[in-house]
Amino acid sequence: MPGRIWTGEEKYSIIMESFNNPNITIAEICRNHGIAASMFYKWKDQFLEGGRKGLEGKDPDKALMKENENLKAIIGEMTIANEILKKNYMRRKR
């Protein structure tokens, strides 16, 4: 049975608690919120990775959207070329 589902805001709050209160240990934070230390560190790593990407100006959604547009353009070009080949084939077949 899966455990509790944490919202992004809850995860953020727990992670920020570790930054904002240097006098509390990670073990205490995890105990207070009923999470495993491994879960905390996973969330923290995700948080820091997202921040690093944000500072680099990399937007994964933008990159995927651009790739999607490029692929759509390629499909469009291939569809047109295929139609032209079909028409030429049908003309020669007559």
N, C-alpha and C positions, 0 to 999 in steps of 0.2 A: 504494500500500500504506500503510495507516495506521501511524502511529508507535506508540511505547510507550504503554500505558495506565497512567496514574498514579492511585494511590489517593488518596482524600481526605486520609488521614493523611500521605502523602508530600508532597502539595501544601502542606498545613499546615506541615509541617516545613521545607520550602524557604522559604515565605513568612516564617515565624518567624525563620529564619536571618538574613534581611535586617533584622529589627527588633532581634534580640539581639546582633548583631555589627556595629556602625556602622563598623568599620575595613575591612570587606570591601565591595567594590563589587558592584552588581547584575550587572555583566558577569562578575565572578569567580564569583559564585554560579551563574549560568547555565552558565558553562563547566564548573564542577565537576560539575554535574548533567546536562549534555548537553541543555539546553533553550534555546530561543530567548528572547531578552529579551521579545519580544512575548507569548510564552506566560506568562512570569513575571508581566508586568504585567496580563494578562488574569486570571490566578489571584488576584493581589493585589486587583484591583478587585472580583472576586467575593467575596473574603474580607471586604473592608471593607464592601461593600454588605450582606452577611449580618449583619455586626456592627451596622451602623446599624439595620437592620430589627429586630434583636434588642433593641436599646436602646429602640426605639419601641414595643416590645410587639406588633409585628405578626407574626402567625404565618400564613404563606400557607396552610398545610395546614388550619388552623382555619377560615380564611375560605372556602376551597373546600368544606370539609365543610358549613359553614353554608349556603352557596349551594346545595349539592347537596340538603340537607334541605328548603330552601324550594322548590326546583324539584319535588322529589318530592311535596310537599304540594299544589302547584299542579296537578300531573298527577293526583293523587288526586281533587281537587275537580272537575277537568274530566272525569274518567272517570265520576264519580257523576252529574254534570250531563248527560253524554252518554247514560247509561243511562236517566235520567229522561225525556229527550227522545225516546229510542227507544220507551219504553213508551207515552208519550202519543201518539206518532205511530201506533203499532200499534193503540191503542184507537180513535183517530179513523178509521183506515183500515177498521175492521170495519163 
